[in-house]
């Protein structure tokens, strides 16, 4: 009885898939090291917001509940790291598609999903490093945490979950849009609109009343409030369900974003390879 050699669509053992993913993630990190310019925006956007709003104009903005505005702002700056990651991730995926690199990967006897997972892992690790740099800058301008060590770690876990979700959003945009100019515009628009239609920088009560439901149900608002409470930073406990249950809303939003974008990305990639 003859046996079939594994082809590109063959199922690989779990251990083999992990090795493939790590090898491709290492390639992604080496590529980023040779072309660090793509990551400038990921670092600069949250840093400029932190230094401009959280330091230069800190005395012009009143923090909720009379607390420190730098401490209120820091959770929103952490969200900006995730939002700023969307554009570079999407552009890298689109460039790989344009250069035919994805086609070469498809011809190899590897699990096709490992290509996208490796992209996600590589960009996630880089974004975590950026998040660490931004948090260090936040400490320098006056941000402090006041929760227990376990609570503070949980806050960073929520922030990391948001970063991973945004990386998958970037992968999805890169696979669906593919045009570099369009991706650049979409990434900038998402960064600005999603930031200022949430409570990342200013509380919902500072905005027009008709915008309050939009701000309250914005996933960025839920994740920001969850981080603020876990870090012991100032927050506004409004009367809506998201304001009263930010941890629950944040977890639900992150699960929906991660599962939805990962499924759509893998489906789009496999259909393109068929």
C-alpha positions in Angstrom: 0.0 0.0 0.0 1.5 3.3 -1.1 1.7 6.4 1.1 1.3 10.0 0.0 4.0 12.5 0.7 2.7 15.6 2.6 2.0 18.5 0.3 1.2 22.2 1.0 -2.3 21.3 2.2 -1.4 18.4 4.3 -2.0 18.6 8.0 1.2 18.8 10.0 1.7 17.6 13.6 1.2 20.3 16.2 4.9 20.3 17.1 5.8 20.7 13.4 3.3 23.6 13.1 4.9 25.3 16.1 8.4 25.0 14.7 7.2 26.4 11.3 5.5 29.3 13.0 8.5 30.1 15.1 10.9 29.9 12.1 8.7 32.2 10.1 8.3 34.6 13.0 12.0 34.8 13.4 12.2 35.7 9.7 9.7 38.4 10.3 11.7 39.9 13.2 14.9 39.8 11.2 13.2 41.6 8.3 12.0 44.3 10.8 15.5 44.7 12.1 16.8 45.4 8.6 13.9 47.8 7.8 13.1 49.6 11.1 11.5 52.6 9.3 8.1 50.9 9.2 8.0 50.9 13.0 8.7 54.6 13.5 5.0 55.4 13.4 4.2 52.7 16.0 6.6 54.4 18.4 6.1 58.0 17.5 2.3 58.2 17.5 1.8 57.2 21.2 4.9 59.0 22.3 3.9 62.3 20.7 0.4 62.0 22.2 1.9 61.2 25.6 4.4 64.1 25.6 2.1 66.7 23.9 -1.1 66.0 25.8 0.2 64.3 29.0 3.1 66.5 29.6 3.1 69.9 27.8 -0.7 70.5 28.3 -1.2 68.5 31.5 -2.2 71.7 33.4 -4.8 72.7 30.8 -6.8 69.4 31.1 -8.7 68.5 34.2 -8.5 64.8 35.2 -11.6 62.9 36.3 -12.3 62.7 40.0 -9.5 65.2 40.6 -6.8 62.7 40.0 -3.6 62.9 37.9 -4.4 63.4 34.2 -1.2 61.5 33.2 -2.5 58.5 35.1 -5.9 58.8 33.3 -4.2 59.2 29.9 -1.8 56.3 30.2 -4.3 53.6 29.4 -5.3 55.5 26.3 -1.7 55.7 25.2 -1.3 52.0 25.6 -4.3 51.6 23.3 -2.6 53.8 20.8 0.3 51.4 20.6 -2.2 48.8 19.4 -3.9 51.1 16.9 -0.6 52.4 15.5 0.4 48.7 14.9 -2.4 48.2 12.4 -0.9 50.2 9.5 2.7 48.7 9.5 1.3 45.1 9.9 -1.2 45.6 7.0 1.5 47.1 4.8 3.9 44.3 5.5 1.3 41.6 4.6 0.3 43.5 1.4 4.0 43.9 0.4 4.6 40.2 0.9 1.6 39.4 -1.3 2.7 41.9 -4.0 6.3 40.5 -4.0 5.0 36.9 -4.4 6.5 35.8 -1.1 3.1 34.4 0.1 3.0 32.3 -3.1 6.4 30.8 -2.4 5.3 30.0 1.2 2.2 28.3 -0.2 4.4 26.0 -2.3 6.2 24.7 0.8 4.9 21.6 2.7 3.8 23.7 5.7 0.5 24.6 7.3 -0.7 27.6 5.5 -2.1 29.2 8.6 1.4 29.3 10.2 2.4 32.0 7.7 -0.2 34.5 9.1 0.3 33.3 12.7 4.0 34.0 12.3 3.3 37.5 11.1 1.0 38.0 14.1 3.6 36.7 16.6 6.5 38.7 15.1 4.5 42.0 15.0 3.0 41.3 18.5 6.5 40.9 20.1 7.6 44.2 18.5 4.5 46.0 19.6 5.0 44.7 23.2 8.6 46.1 23.1 7.1 49.5 22.0 4.5 49.3 24.8 7.3 48.8 27.3 9.1 51.9 25.9 5.9 54.0 26.1 5.2 52.8 29.7 8.8 53.8 30.7 8.2 57.2 29.1 4.9 57.4 31.1 6.7 56.7 34.3 9.1 59.5 33.4 6.3 62.1 33.0 4.4 61.1 36.2 2.3 58.0 35.6 2.1 55.5 38.5 0.1 52.4 39.2 -1.7 52.0 42.5 -3.2 48.5 42.3 -1.8 45.2 43.7 1.0 43.5 41.7 -1.5 40.9 40.4 -4.0 43.6 39.4 -1.3 45.6 37.6 -0.2 42.5 35.7 -3.8 41.8 34.7 -4.0 45.4 33.4 -0.9 44.8 31.2 -2.4 41.4 30.1 -5.6 43.3 28.9 -3.4 45.9 27.1 -1.4 43.1 25.4 -4.6 41.4 24.4 -5.7 44.6 22.7 -2.4 44.8 20.9 -2.7 41.3 19.6 -6.3 42.0 18.4 -5.1 45.1 16.5 -2.2 43.1 14.9 -4.8 40.7 13.5 -6.9 43.6 12.3 -3.9 44.8 10.4 -3.3 41.3 8.9 -7.0 41.3 7.8 -6.7 44.8 6.2 -3.5 43.8 4.4 -5.1 40.7 2.9 -8.4 42.3 1.9 -7.3 45.8 0.7 -3.7 45.0 -0.6 -3.2 48.6 -2.0 -0.4 50.3 0.0 -1.7 53.8 -0.4 -5.2 52.8 0.7 -3.8 50.9 3.7 -1.8 53.9 4.8 -4.9 56.1 4.7 -7.0 53.5 6.5 -4.4 53.0 9.2 -4.2 56.8 9.9 -8.0 57.2 9.8 -8.5 54.3 12.3 -5.8 55.7 14.6 -7.4 59.2 14.8 -11.1 58.4 14.7 -11.0 55.4 17.1 -8.9 57.3 19.6 -11.1 60.5 19.7 -14.4 58.6 19.6 -13.4 56.8 22.8 -12.5 57.8 26.3 -8.8 57.1 25.6 -7.8 60.8 25.8 -10.9 62.6 27.2 -13.8 61.2 29.2 -17.2 60.8 27.5 -18.7 63.5 29.7 -16.5 66.1 27.9 -18.1 65.2 24.5 -21.6 66.0 23.0 -24.4 64.0 24.6 -25.3 62.3 21.4 -21.8 60.8 21.2 -21.9 59.2 24.6 -23.3 55.8 23.5 -20.7 55.6 20.7 -17.9 56.4 23.2 -19.2 54.1 25.9 -19.5 51.1 23.6 -16.3 51.7 21.7 -14.0 48.7 22.5 -11.1 51.1 23.1 -13.1 52.8 25.9 -13.9 49.4 27.5 -10.3 48.2 27.3 -9.0 51.6 28.5 -11.3 51.6 31.5 -10.5 48.1 32.4 -6.8 48.9 32.4 -7.4 52.1 34.5 -9.3 50.2 37.2 -6.7 47.4 37.3 -3.9 49.9 37.5 -5.7 51.9 40.1 -5.7 55.0 37.9 -8.5 57.6 37.7 -11.6 56.6 35.7 -15.2 57.8 35.2 -17.9 55.3 36.3 -20.8 56.4 34.1 -24.2 54.9 34.5 -24.1 52.7 31.3 -23.5 49.0 31.2 -19.9 49.4 29.7 -19.0 51.8 32.4 -20.3 49.6 35.2 -18.8 46.4 33.8 -15.6 47.4 31.8 -13.8 44.1 32.4 -16.6 42.0 31.0 -17.1 44.3 28.0 -13.4 44.4 27.3 -13.0 40.6 27.3 -16.0 40.2 25.0 -14.8 42.8 22.6 -11.3 41.3 22.5 -12.6 37.8 22.0 -14.9 39.0 19.1 -12.0 41.0 17.5 -9.5 38.2 17.8 -11.7 35.4 16.7 -13.4 37.4 13.9 -10.2 38.8 12.3 -8.2 35.6 12.7 -11.0 33.6 11.1 -11.5 36.1 8.2 -7.7 36.4 7.6 -7.1 32.6 7.5 -10.2 32.1 5.3 -9.1 34.9 2.9 -5.6 33.5 2.7 -6.7 29.9 2.1 -9.2 31.0 -0.6 -6.5 33.0 -2.4 -4.3 30.0 -2.3 -6.9 27.6 -3.7 
